[in-house]
Amino acid sequence: MLTQKTKDIVKATAPVLAQHGYDIIKHFYRNMLSAHPELKNTFNMRHQERGEQQQALARAVYAYAANIEDPESLEAVLKNIANKHVSLDVRPDQYPIVGEHLLAAIKAVLGDAATDDIISAWAQAYGNLADILMGMESGLREETSEQQGGWVGWRDFIVRAKQPESDVITSFLLEPADGKPVTNFEPGQYISVALHVPRLDLQQIRQYSLSDAPNGRSYRISVKREGGAAPEQAGYVSTLLHDQVQVGDTLKVAAPYGTFYIDVNATTPVVLISGGVGLTPMISMLNRVLQSHGRDVVFVHGARNGAVHAMKDHLRQTAQQHPTFKTIIFYNEPLPEDQQGIDFDYPGLVDIGLIAEKILLVDADYYICGPLPFMRMQHDALLGKGIKESRIHYEVFGPDLFAE
């Protein structure tokens, strides 16, 4: 339990840390990964190179400090982090390492301004946060291990099928090498995949949404090839999956986790809004919901054009088979061969105002997934149309957990 004095010191120094946050976190990562290079096998090195992880952690430190009097306000965010940590196989013995180097970085960057009282207060605050997260993560591991087909850590899976879905997205059907069942999951959740990356001579882990309904036997992920045309810009793991991993190969997989998923027991309408590869968890939600009862579902999707629009045939066929399911498709750069009215409905970016009368359904829940600017735009547009915040659900991938 933190004392009031500790809370006051942390709150008072939070703005100073925010001002120097990026420098502190750069120092932290540089020294920690130098002292413990084995942690490079857990951290996303592409995010490190781009500075994304540094910015995210700096925001996280400030957000925790700013809310230290009311930690319950961060409960949803902390649950999200705990799920990601367990999926990455983050272990309790790594927390002291992070704490040691974070405090050292604060001291190094702030210099004499980081008094003993300040360092002591932040040490206590970090310890409190670590205890909260470790408790959440222990509960998640226990819950997963007790489920039929559940496991903790890594399990070998065989690639049974590899299916191109568009010019940039490919699906991988994964079955456990031991032939035993796999735990079910909530539609919208993700799994982690760990691969050795020869360019780095490191293991790298990526989290991919499951893109089909649960079946107890296998998982499917649909992966976008990330990065630019130049080899040095290409995504480390997505490039390997697309170019090197073949049917019959073995991948290390963590059990499903994640806080973004649909309530499959509800009977109210659902509106799924996705951009680009953000459609993958939506396909899982859609396939599962249509298995149960005649729930009204509207799928709004934005893609650049038909060449990169994944699973469009599946969506079209599903709409023909289920009268309660409708699609609304936007292409912002349609190709000459893309036919409006057949391949897509509207040119341009997804525009909630344009389709409001088609998606503002009584008691509907709205699920959003895609690039962060896309989600912010759709979220704000829904609020502007009078949709309650409690009815809007969204997923943020990557390191933007505390993004404003």
N, C-alpha and C positions, 0 to 999 in steps of 0.2 A: 504494500500500500504506500503510495507516494504521499509525503507530507505536504502541507500547504506551502511551506517554504520552497520545497523542490519545484512544485508547480509554478510558483510565482517567478522563480529564476528562469525556468524554461520558457514561460510565456514572455518574460521581459527580454530574453535574448533571442527569441524566435526571429524577429525582424532582422537582427544582425546576421544570423545564419542564413536567412533568405537572401540577403544582399550578397553574401559570399558563398551561397550554396553550391553553385556550379564548380567553383574552384575547390571547395572542400571535397566534393564528391569525386572530382577528377583525381585529386591527391589520394583520396581513400582507395579508389579502384586501382590506381597505379601501384601503390605500395602493397595492398593486400594481394593482388594477383602476382606481384613479384615475389612476395614471401610465401605464397601458397599457390603455385602454378597449377596444382591439381584442380583448383576451383574453376579454371578456364574450361573444364569439361562440363561444367554446369551452367555458367553464364553464356549468354548469347553474344558472341564476339562481334557479330555484325552490328548489333546495337551499340556495343562498346565503341567500335570504330566510328560510328556516326554520331556519337554523343547522346543518343536517345536514352540509354539506361542511366547515364549520369544525370540528365535533366529530370528523369522520372523520380529517381531516388531523392534528389534535392527537393522536389515538390512534396514527396512523401514525408520527409523529415519535417518540413515546415508545416504541413497539414496536421501531423500528429501533435507538434508543439502548440499550434494554434487552437487545437481542440482538446488539450490535455485535461481541462476541467470537465469536459463532456465527451469522454471516449466512446459512449454509446452512439454518438452521431457518426462515428467511423465504422460501426459494426459491419455494415454491408461491404465496405471497402476491405476491411480486414478479413472477412470471410472469403472474398475474392482472392486476396493475396494468399491466404492459407491453402485454398484449393490449388492455386498455381504452384505453390511451394511443394505440396505433396506430389503433384503430378511431375515435378522436376526432380523428385527424390531428394529434396533439401532435408538435411538431418539436423537434430538438436545440437550435435557437437560443432556445427558450423556457425551457430549464433555467437558464441564467444569470440570467434575469429573476426566476424564482422564488427562486433562491438568494439573490440580492441583497436581495430584500424580506423573505425569511424571517429572515435574519440581522439586518436592520435592526429587524424586529419584536421579536426576542429582546432586542436592545439597548435598545429603547425601553421595553419592559414591565419588564425586570429592572433597568434603570438601572445604578447603579454595581456591582451584583452581577455584571453581565456583563463580566468583565474581558477584557483583550485575549487572554489565554491561552484563555479559554472561547470567545470568538467565533472565534478561530483554529481551535480544535479542532472546533467545529461546522461551520465552513466546509470543513475537510478531510473531515469525515464526510459532509456533504451532497454534496461533489464526488465522493466514492467511490460513494455511492448513485446519483447521477446517471449516473456512468459505467456502473454495472451495468445500470441501466434502459435507457440509450441503446443499449448493446450488445445487449440482448435485443430492443429495438424494431427496430434495424437488421436483425437476423436475421429477424424476423417479416416485415418489408417485403420483404426479398429473397426469402424463401420464397414469399410470396404472388405477387409479380411474376413468378416463374418458372413458376407453375402455369398450365395452360391456362385462359383466361378470367379470369385474375387481374389485379388492378390495385392501385395505391397511391394513396391520397387519395380524391377524390370522383369519382363517375361518375353520369351522368344515367340515371334509370330512369323508365319510363312506368307509371302505374297502369292495369293491364289489367282488373282486376275489384275490386269492393268488396262484401264479403259480411258482413252482420250475423250474428254467431254467438250473441249473447245480448243482453239489454238494455244491457249495458255494454261488450261486446267486439265489435270488427269486424275482419275479415281483409282484407288488401290484397295482391293478386297483382301483383308488380313484375317487369317485363321491361326489359332494357337498351335505351336509346334507339338505340344503334348497331346493334342486331340481332345482335351477336356473342355467343358463349357466355359463361356466367358460371362462375366457379370453383366446384367442389363444396365442400362443407363437412362438418364432423363434426356429426351430429345432436345438438343441444343448444347449438350456437353461436349467436351473434347478429350482426346487422348494425347499423350506425349510420345514422340518417336525419337529415338537416339541413334545417330549414325556417326561413324568415324569419317572425318573430313580430311582427306590426304593433304589438301593445300595448307591446312593448319596443323596437321598431325595431332588433332584433338577430337574428342567426342563433342558433338553439338546436338542440342535438344530443341525440337520445335513442337509446338502444340497445334493440333489440327482438329477442327470440329468434325464430329461424326456426321456423315452425310446420308444416313439411311436409318430406318426405324430399327429398334433393338430386335434381335432374334435369338440371343443366347448362344450362338455358334460362331459369329464372325463380326468384324467391324469393317466399315468402309470410311475412308477419308478421301477428300477431293482437294488436291494440292495445286495452287497456282505457282507457276514458275516466276520467281521474284527477281527483281533487279533489271538493269539495263542490258544493252546488247554486248557491251565490253565484258570480257571474262572477269575482270576485277570488280565489276558491279553486280554480278550475278549472285543470287542467294546461295549460300553455302549448301544448305540441306535440300532446298527445293530443286536445285540443279541436279544434284546427285539422284534424287528420287526420279526425276524426269528422264535423265540421260543414262544413268548407270544401273539403278535397281530394276531387276527383271522378275518375271514370274518364277517362283521357286526360291527366291532369295529370302534370307531371314533378317528380320528387323527386331530391335528391342523396343518394347511398348510398355507404357505405364497404364494403369487402369483409368477408366473415365472419371473425370472430375469437372467442376465448373458450377457457377451459380446462375448461369443464364440458361433457362430451360422453360418449356411450356408446361402448363398445368393440364395434363392429359385427362383429368377427371372432370374438368369444367365442361359446360355445355353452351356457353355463350360464344358469340362470333369471335373469330381471330383474323387479324390483319397482319400479314408478314411483309415487312418492307426491307429490301436488301439492295446493296450496290456491289457490283463486281463479284468477287469470290465470297462476299458476305452471304450469298445465297446458300452456302453449304449447310449451316445449321438449320436454315429454314426448310430445306428439303427433308431433313430428318424430322422436324416438327410436322411438316405437311404429311409425310408418309405415315407417321404414327397416328395423327389425329384422324385421318381418313380410314384407319383400320377400325375405329371404335364406333362412332355414331355420326349422324348427319349434321355435323356442326358446320355452320357457314364459315368459309375460309376465303379470304381475298389475298392474293400474292402479288405484291407490287415490287417490280424489279427494274433496276437501272443498269445498263451495260453500254459499252462504247458502241458495239455493233454486233451483228450476228456471228461474226467470226470468233468473238470472245465470249459470247453468251452461252454459258455451260448449261447442259441439261434442258435445253429448250424443247426438245422432242418429248421428254418425260413430262414436262409441265403441260404441253399441248394435249398429249394423250390423256393425262390425268383429268384435265378440264373436260374433255369429251366424255369421260367415264363417270364423273361425279357432278351432278347438277348443282350441288351446294358449293362447288369450288370455282373461283374465277381468277383470271390473271389480268394484270395491267402492266404492260412492258414499255419502258422508255429506252430509246437508243439516242445518245447524244451526238454520235458521229456515224449515222447509218451508211452502209456501203450501197453502191448502186444496185446490187442484187437483193438487198433487204427490202421486203415489201411491207409497207404500212398497211395495217389491217390484217396481216397474216403473220409476219415475223415480229412486228412490234405495233404498239398502239399509238404512241406519241413520240415525236422527235424532241430532243433536248434532255435536260436533266430531270430527275424525278421531281414533280411539282405537286405537293399535297393540295394546294389551292385549286389546281386544275381538275383534280379527281375527288375533291372533298365529298361530293354527294354520293360517290360510289363506295367510300371507305368509312364514313362517319356512321357506324352502325351502333345500335343501342347496346350498351353494356359490353362492347367489344374490348379486347385486349390487343395492344399493338406491340409487336416485336421488331426491333431494328438491328441490323447488322451490316457493317461495311466500313469503309475508311472513316476515321474520326470526323473530318469536316462534314461528310455525308450524314453521319448519325446526328451530329449537332443540328444540322439544317432540318432534318426530318423531325427530330425531337421538338425543336422550337416551333416548327410549323404546326405540329399536332397540338401543342399547348395553346398556340394562337387560335386554333379552331375550337378551343374549349375542352379538349381531352384532359382528364385529370392525370397528374403525374403518376399516381398509383397504377394507372392503366398502361403506362408506357414502360417497356422493358428493353434493355439494350446490352450489347456485349462489346467490350473494348479489348482488342488483342494487343499484344506487345507490352511495352513498358509504361503505358499512359494511365496507370491505375488511379492516380490522384489528379489527373488533368482537370483543369477548371473548365 
